[in-house]
Amino acid sequence: MLNRRKFLQVSTLSAPLLSIKNIFNNTAAQTKPIVVSTWADGIQVNNEAWKILSTQGRALDAVEKGARYIEGTQNCCIGLGGYPDRDGVVTLDSCIMDEHANCGSVGAIEQIKHPVSVARKIMETTPHIMLVGEGAQKFALENGFKKEPPVLSNDAKKAYHEWLKKSQYKPEINIENKKGNGPFAPNFFDDGSVNHDTMGLVALDASGNMSGAVTTSGMAYKIHGRVGDSPIIGAGLFVDNEVGAATSSGMGEEVMRICGTHLVVEYMRQGFSPETACRKAIERIINRDREKAKTLQVGFLALNKKGQYGAFAVQKGFVFSVKSNGEEKVYPSKYVFDLGAT
């Protein structure tokens, strides 16, 4: 096992190789406003957020609108059509955070179509940050949200029925790249094994203020009640309006162990670029257990106050989407391991 000093030496030596594999490296500040999001389907999410940002709207409203769009689609990773837990129950996680460090969060909420808006309602009307399970649902119903039964997407339904034949939890790395492009493409094998990803987005508005949101149906076939990093402030999402914002996708337990997005923002506070900040957080995960890291995926995505953005992942395959006045594009993230490639 490499110690930290040797690993950093290897990382430095391999930087040119990584640059050849993924040539993207954003260094110039972008024109405000700008929104960045995880995965290729972030293009559609960004377009929804842009309806707010392009009219001088607030970043908070933009990220909520983007998240609501994905929650309202019929897909296998987010919303009521997402992968169920091992008991066949769909539970949703979401959070939102604004430029004043106000934040709201829901975990393991059931039968509510737009958990991101419940999270915002918690932020704006209660002294709390996070509500979970039945309490979160009760709060939502008391505040005008309607209970809706989950209707699994065809992909999620097929994958779950296949999984039930063996009932083995065996996540695969970057399966979305083997069966399609993006987290909402069919991404399961015949044995029902799946990879599960999250929609996270952060935005900088025309006024120079930042906000972020995350939404997911969580890890497929998880133990009922499991909550990942997505709704945890400082893990799946963190915003500091003086510095920048970050979000994550991948194995939530590993992100929580290092308070990942908070760590990324703190690295940016020290003067590191968004990409370097994400890389250093990924190194924290790898340095703790390099062999274990080869079996999992985590990707961080960051945007700083200047409008610079960047990402880094454990494995090849993590991509992210960007929209500003000057560009609309999906970029591959740099990475450490290429073990999941086909």
C-alpha positions in Angstrom: 0.0 0.0 0.0 1.3 3.4 -0.9 1.8 5.9 1.9 0.5 9.5 1.4 3.8 10.9 0.4 4.4 8.2 -2.3 0.9 8.5 -3.5 1.2 12.2 -4.0 4.4 11.6 -5.9 2.7 9.1 -8.2 -0.2 11.5 -8.7 2.2 14.3 -9.7 4.0 12.0 -12.1 0.8 10.7 -13.6 -0.7 14.2 -14.1 0.4 14.4 -17.8 -1.1 11.0 -18.5 -4.4 12.1 -16.9 -4.3 15.3 -19.0 -3.9 13.1 -22.1 -6.8 10.9 -21.1 -9.1 13.9 -20.3 -7.8 17.2 -21.7 -10.4 19.4 -20.1 -9.0 21.8 -17.5 -11.0 24.9 -16.8 -8.8 27.8 -15.6 -10.5 30.9 -16.9 -13.4 32.5 -15.1 -16.7 32.2 -16.8 -19.3 34.9 -17.3 -22.0 34.9 -14.7 -24.4 33.3 -14.5 -23.4 29.6 -14.7 -24.8 26.2 -13.6 -23.0 22.9 -13.4 -24.5 19.5 -12.7 -23.5 15.8 -12.4 -23.8 13.5 -15.4 -24.8 14.0 -19.0 -28.5 14.3 -18.2 -27.5 17.5 -16.4 -27.8 19.2 -19.7 -31.6 19.1 -19.4 -31.4 20.0 -15.7 -29.1 23.0 -16.5 -31.6 24.1 -19.2 -34.3 24.3 -16.6 -32.1 26.1 -14.2 -31.1 28.5 -17.0 -34.7 29.7 -17.3 -34.2 31.4 -14.0 -30.5 32.3 -14.2 -30.9 33.9 -17.7 -33.5 36.3 -16.4 -31.4 37.6 -13.5 -33.1 35.1 -11.2 -31.7 33.8 -7.9 -29.5 30.7 -7.9 -31.7 29.1 -5.2 -34.7 29.2 -7.5 -32.6 27.9 -10.4 -31.3 24.8 -8.6 -34.7 24.0 -7.2 -36.2 24.2 -10.7 -33.5 22.0 -12.1 -33.9 19.4 -9.4 -37.7 19.4 -9.8 -37.4 18.7 -13.5 -35.5 15.5 -12.9 -37.7 14.5 -10.0 -40.7 14.8 -12.4 -39.3 12.5 -15.1 -39.8 8.7 -15.2 -36.3 7.4 -14.7 -34.6 4.7 -12.7 -32.3 6.8 -10.5 -34.3 9.8 -9.2 -37.8 10.3 -8.1 -40.8 8.0 -7.6 -39.8 5.8 -10.6 -36.4 5.1 -9.1 -34.8 1.9 -7.9 -36.5 0.6 -4.7 -34.8 -0.7 -1.6 -34.6 -4.4 -1.0 -38.1 -4.4 0.4 -39.5 -2.9 -2.8 -40.0 0.5 -1.3 -38.9 3.7 -3.1 -37.4 6.3 -0.7 -36.1 9.6 -1.7 -33.3 11.9 -0.4 -32.8 15.5 -1.2 -31.3 18.8 0.1 -30.9 22.4 -0.9 -28.6 25.2 0.3 -28.5 29.0 -0.4 -26.0 31.8 -0.3 -26.7 32.6 3.4 -25.9 29.0 4.6 -29.6 28.3 5.0 -30.3 24.7 4.2 -33.0 22.1 4.3 -33.0 18.3 3.8 -35.2 15.2 3.7 -34.1 11.6 4.0 -35.9 8.4 3.3 -39.1 10.2 2.4 -41.8 8.2 0.6 -44.6 9.0 -1.9 -43.7 12.7 -2.4 -42.9 13.7 -5.9 -40.6 16.7 -5.2 -38.5 16.1 -2.2 -36.2 19.1 -3.1 -39.2 21.4 -2.6 -40.0 19.8 0.8 -36.3 20.4 1.7 -36.7 24.1 0.8 -39.9 24.4 2.8 -38.1 22.9 5.8 -35.3 25.5 5.3 -37.7 28.4 5.0 -40.4 27.6 7.6 -38.8 25.6 10.4 -35.8 25.9 12.8 -34.6 22.5 11.6 -32.4 21.4 8.7 -33.4 17.7 8.2 -36.5 15.7 8.5 -36.6 12.0 7.7 -39.0 9.1 7.1 -42.6 9.4 8.3 -41.9 12.7 9.9 -40.7 14.2 6.6 -43.8 12.9 4.8 -46.1 14.2 7.5 -44.5 17.6 7.2 -44.9 17.6 3.5 -48.6 16.7 3.6 -49.2 19.4 6.2 -47.6 21.9 3.8 -49.7 21.1 0.8 -47.7 18.4 -0.9 -49.7 15.4 -2.2 -49.0 11.8 -1.5 -48.3 9.9 -4.8 -47.7 6.2 -5.1 -44.4 5.3 -6.8 -44.6 3.9 -10.3 -41.3 2.2 -11.1 -39.7 3.0 -14.4 -39.5 0.0 -16.7 -35.8 -0.2 -16.2 -36.1 -0.1 -12.4 -38.9 -2.7 -12.4 -37.0 -5.1 -14.6 -33.8 -4.7 -12.6 -35.6 -5.2 -9.3 -37.3 -8.4 -10.5 -34.0 -9.8 -11.7 -32.3 -8.8 -8.4 -35.0 -10.7 -6.4 -33.8 -14.0 -8.0 -30.6 -13.9 -6.0 -31.1 -10.9 -3.7 -27.4 -10.2 -3.7 -26.2 -6.6 -3.2 -23.2 -6.3 -5.6 -22.8 -2.8 -7.0 -20.9 -2.4 -10.2 -18.6 0.5 -11.2 -19.9 2.8 -13.9 -22.4 0.4 -15.3 -24.1 3.4 -17.0 -21.1 3.5 -19.4 -21.7 -0.1 -20.3 -25.4 0.2 -21.1 -25.7 3.8 -22.1 -24.5 7.4 -21.4 -25.8 9.0 -18.2 -27.5 7.9 -15.1 -30.9 7.6 -16.7 -29.9 5.3 -19.5 -30.7 1.6 -18.9 -27.9 0.6 -16.6 -28.4 -2.9 -15.3 -27.1 -6.3 -16.1 -29.2 -9.5 -16.6 -28.6 -10.4 -12.9 -30.2 -7.2 -11.7 -26.9 -5.6 -10.5 -27.0 -1.8 -10.9 -25.0 1.3 -10.4 -26.8 4.2 -8.8 -26.2 7.9 -9.3 -27.3 11.2 -8.0 -28.3 14.5 -9.6 -26.4 17.4 -7.9 -26.2 20.9 -9.3 -24.6 24.1 -8.1 -25.1 27.6 -9.6 -23.7 31.1 -9.6 -26.3 33.8 -10.5 -25.9 37.2 -12.1 -25.7 38.8 -8.6 -22.7 36.7 -7.7 -24.6 34.5 -5.3 -24.4 30.7 -5.1 -26.8 27.9 -4.2 -27.0 24.1 -4.7 -29.4 21.2 -4.7 -29.2 17.4 -4.7 -31.9 14.8 -5.3 -31.8 11.0 -5.6 -33.8 7.8 -4.9 -30.7 6.5 -3.2 -28.7 3.3 -3.5 -30.6 0.5 -5.3 -31.7 -2.4 -3.0 -30.4 -0.7 0.1 -31.6 -1.7 3.5 -34.9 0.0 4.2 -34.1 3.3 6.0 -30.6 3.8 4.6 -29.7 7.4 3.9 -26.7 8.2 1.8 -24.6 11.4 1.4 -27.1 13.2 -0.9 -29.2 14.9 1.8 -26.3 15.5 4.2 -25.1 19.1 4.3 -21.3 18.9 4.0 -21.3 15.5 2.4 -23.5 15.5 -0.8 -23.7 19.3 -1.0 -22.0 22.3 0.5 -22.2 26.0 -0.4 -20.0 28.8 1.0 -20.9 32.1 -0.8 -17.5 33.6 -0.1 -15.7 30.6 -1.7 -17.7 28.2 -3.8 -19.9 25.2 -3.8 -19.5 21.4 -4.4 -21.7 18.4 -4.9 -21.0 14.6 -5.3 -22.1 11.4 -6.8 -21.2 7.8 -6.2 -20.8 5.7 -3.0 -22.4 7.9 -0.4 -20.8 6.1 2.6 -17.3 7.0 1.3 -18.3 10.7 0.8 -19.7 10.9 4.3 -16.6 9.5 5.8 -14.6 12.5 4.7 -17.4 15.1 4.8 -16.5 15.3 1.1 -18.1 18.5 -0.3 -17.2 20.5 2.8 -13.7 19.3 2.3 -13.7 20.4 -1.4 -14.9 23.9 -0.5 -12.2 24.2 2.2 -9.6 23.3 -0.3 -10.9 26.0 -2.6 -10.8 28.4 0.4 -7.0 27.6 0.6 -6.7 28.8 -3.0 -6.9 25.5 -4.9 -8.8 25.4 -8.2 -12.1 23.5 -8.2 -10.5 20.6 -10.1 -7.6 20.4 -7.7 -9.8 20.7 -4.7 -11.9 17.8 -6.0 -8.7 15.7 -6.7 -7.4 16.3 -3.2 -10.7 15.1 -1.7 -10.6 12.0 -3.9 -7.0 11.3 -2.7 -8.4 11.3 0.9 -10.7 8.4 -0.1 -8.0 6.5 -1.9 -5.2 7.0 0.7 -7.4 5.5 3.4 -7.8 2.2 1.6 -6.4 2.0 -2.0 -7.6 -1.5 -2.7 -11.1 -0.8 -1.5 -11.1 2.4 -3.6 -10.6 0.3 -6.7 -14.0 -1.3 -6.1 -16.1 1.9 -5.8 -16.8 5.2 -7.5 -17.0 8.7 -6.1 -17.0 11.9 -8.2 -16.8 15.4 -6.9 -17.9 18.5 -8.9 -17.1 22.1 -7.8 -17.8 25.7 -8.8 -16.0 28.6 -7.3 -17.0 32.2 -6.7 -15.1 33.3 -9.9 -17.2 30.9 -12.0 -14.4 28.4 -12.5 -15.5 24.7 -12.3 -13.8 21.3 -12.2 -14.3 17.7 -11.2 -12.4 14.6 -10.2 -13.4 11.0 -9.7 -12.0 7.7 -8.3 -12.9 5.8 -11.5 -13.1 6.7 -15.1 -16.7 7.3 -16.3 -17.9 10.3 -14.2 -19.1 13.2 -16.4 -20.6 16.6 -15.7 -22.6 19.2 -17.6 -22.0 23.0 -17.8 -24.2 25.8 -19.0 -23.3 29.5 -19.1 -23.7 32.4 -21.6 -20.6 31.0 -23.4 -21.0 27.3 -23.4 -23.3 24.3 -23.1 -21.4 21.1 -22.9 -20.7 17.7 -21.2 -17.2 17.1 -19.9 -15.5 13.9 -18.8 -14.0 14.2 -15.3 -10.4 13.3 -14.7 -9.9 10.2 -12.6 -7.4 7.9 -10.8 -8.4 4.4 -11.9 -9.5 3.0 -15.2 -10.6 -0.4 -13.8 -14.2 0.0 -14.7 -13.7 0.5 -18.4 -15.1 -2.0 -20.9 
